[in-house]
Amino acid sequence: MKTCPKCQAQLDDNTSFCTNCGYAFGAEQQQPQPQPQPVNADPFDHTAEFDSKDISDNKVIAMLVYLLGAAGIIIALLASHDSPYVKFHLRQALKFLVIETLTVLAITILCWTFIVPIAGGIFILVLEVIKIICFFQICSGKAKEPAIIKSFGFLR
């Protein structure tokens, strides 16, 4: 005699199914496995937070904030004030604008030195390259915080 592990009923040894609860002997019982939660490898990637329709409808407006600078920010504010995707990229573009303004201010104040204007010019060039990278990320529907901008704590 064998005992059903599910309902503890006593059954014949040659029984393949429990007559009481329907448990299948000899077959691997499939227990529902908890689905592993996807681990976001990049904590600065916010793409999953946005609706795919919102992303596809507002890609062009989000691109403007990186292409046109302050004018693109104003256009995006006027054109799409209810899109969370555009708002995310507006915040990133405003961070770029603040960093660029502070850099130009430092270059202007310390223009009499030799190294600060050169370093500032290189930094502004690097910021422009990062803006181009952000533009291409928008083309693929991503919402990632830009590389250098995310490291400035005062811009949170």
C-alpha positions as CSV (number, residue, x, y, z in Angstrom):
1,M,0.0,0.0,0.0
2,K,1.2,3.5,-0.7
3,T,0.0,6.7,0.8
4,C,-0.9,9.8,-1.3
5,P,1.4,12.6,-0.4
6,K,-1.3,15.2,-1.1
7,C,-4.3,13.8,0.8
8,Q,-2.8,10.9,2.8
9,A,-5.2,8.4,1.3
10,Q,-4.2,4.7,1.4
11,L,-4.0,3.2,-2.2
12,D,-2.8,0.0,-3.9
13,D,0.8,-0.1,-5.0
14,N,0.0,-0.4,-8.7
15,T,-2.3,2.8,-8.7
16,S,-1.0,5.6,-10.8
17,F,-3.6,8.2,-9.7
18,C,-5.1,8.9,-6.3
19,T,-8.8,8.1,-6.4
20,N,-9.5,10.7,-3.7
21,C,-7.6,13.8,-5.0
22,G,-6.3,12.9,-8.4
23,Y,-2.6,13.1,-7.5
24,A,-0.4,11.5,-10.3
25,F,2.2,9.1,-8.9
26,G,5.4,8.8,-10.8
27,A,4.9,12.0,-12.7
28,E,6.9,15.0,-11.8
29,Q,4.5,17.4,-10.0
30,Q,4.8,20.8,-11.5
31,Q,4.9,23.3,-8.6
32,P,4.2,26.8,-9.7
33,Q,7.7,28.4,-9.7
34,P,7.8,32.0,-8.7
35,Q,8.9,34.1,-11.6
36,P,12.2,35.9,-11.0
37,Q,11.9,39.6,-11.0
38,P,14.0,41.2,-13.7
39,V,17.0,42.8,-12.2
40,N,17.7,46.2,-13.6
41,A,21.4,46.1,-14.2
42,D,21.5,49.9,-14.8
43,P,19.7,51.9,-12.0
44,F,19.9,55.0,-14.3
45,D,17.8,53.3,-17.0
46,H,14.2,54.5,-16.6
47,T,12.8,53.1,-19.9
48,A,10.5,50.6,-18.1
49,E,8.8,53.4,-16.3
50,F,7.2,54.8,-19.4
51,D,4.4,53.6,-21.6
52,S,5.5,52.5,-25.1
53,K,2.7,54.5,-26.7
54,D,3.9,57.6,-24.9
55,I,7.5,57.0,-26.0
56,S,6.5,56.4,-29.7
57,D,4.2,59.4,-29.8
58,N,6.7,61.9,-28.2
59,K,10.1,60.8,-29.5
60,V,10.5,63.8,-31.8
61,I,9.7,66.3,-29.2
62,A,12.1,64.6,-26.8
63,M,14.8,64.8,-29.4
64,L,14.3,68.5,-29.7
65,V,15.5,69.2,-26.2
66,Y,19.0,67.8,-27.0
67,L,19.2,69.2,-30.5
68,L,18.1,72.8,-29.9
69,G,19.2,73.5,-26.4
70,A,17.2,76.2,-24.6
71,A,14.9,76.7,-27.6
72,G,14.2,73.0,-27.7
73,I,13.3,73.0,-24.0
74,I,10.8,75.8,-24.5
75,I,9.3,74.1,-27.6
76,A,9.0,70.8,-25.6
77,L,7.4,72.6,-22.7
78,L,4.8,74.1,-25.0
79,A,4.2,71.1,-27.2
80,S,3.9,68.2,-24.8
81,H,3.2,69.2,-21.2
82,D,1.5,65.9,-20.3
83,S,4.0,63.3,-21.4
84,P,6.1,61.7,-18.7
85,Y,8.7,60.6,-21.3
86,V,9.2,64.2,-22.5
87,K,9.3,65.5,-18.9
88,F,12.1,63.0,-18.1
89,H,14.1,64.3,-21.1
90,L,13.3,67.9,-20.2
91,R,14.8,67.4,-16.8
92,Q,17.9,65.9,-18.3
93,A,18.2,68.8,-20.8
94,L,17.8,71.3,-18.0
95,K,20.6,69.6,-16.2
96,F,22.8,70.0,-19.3
97,L,21.8,73.7,-19.5
98,V,22.8,74.3,-15.9
99,I,26.2,72.5,-16.2
100,E,26.9,74.3,-19.5
101,T,26.0,77.7,-18.0
102,L,28.2,77.0,-14.9
103,T,31.1,76.0,-17.2
104,V,30.8,79.1,-19.4
105,L,30.6,81.2,-16.2
106,A,33.8,79.6,-14.8
107,I,35.6,80.1,-18.2
108,T,34.5,83.7,-18.3
109,I,35.6,84.5,-14.7
110,L,38.9,82.7,-15.1
111,C,39.6,83.6,-18.7
112,W,43.0,85.2,-17.7
113,T,44.3,81.7,-16.8
114,F,45.5,79.4,-19.6
115,I,44.2,76.0,-18.4
116,V,40.6,76.8,-17.4
117,P,39.4,78.0,-20.8
118,I,41.0,75.0,-22.5
119,A,39.6,72.5,-19.9
120,G,36.2,74.2,-20.0
121,G,36.1,74.0,-23.8
122,I,37.0,70.3,-23.8
123,F,34.3,69.7,-21.1
124,I,31.7,71.6,-23.2
125,L,32.7,69.4,-26.2
126,V,32.3,66.3,-24.1
127,L,28.8,67.5,-23.1
128,E,27.9,67.9,-26.7
129,V,29.0,64.4,-27.5
130,I,26.9,63.1,-24.6
131,K,23.9,65.0,-26.0
132,I,24.4,63.3,-29.3
133,I,24.4,59.9,-27.5
134,C,21.2,60.9,-25.7
135,F,19.6,61.8,-29.0
136,F,20.4,58.3,-30.4
137,Q,19.1,56.7,-27.2
138,I,15.8,58.5,-27.8
139,C,15.8,57.2,-31.4
140,S,15.8,53.7,-29.9
141,G,13.1,54.5,-27.3
142,K,15.4,54.6,-24.2
143,A,15.2,56.8,-21.2
144,K,18.6,56.8,-19.5
145,E,20.2,59.4,-17.4
146,P,23.2,60.9,-19.3
147,A,26.7,59.7,-18.3
148,I,28.3,62.7,-16.7
149,I,25.1,64.5,-15.6
150,K,24.0,61.7,-13.3
151,S,27.2,62.0,-11.3
152,F,26.4,65.6,-10.2
153,G,24.6,65.2,-6.9
154,F,23.4,68.8,-6.7
155,L,21.3,68.3,-9.8
156,R,19.0,65.6,-8.3
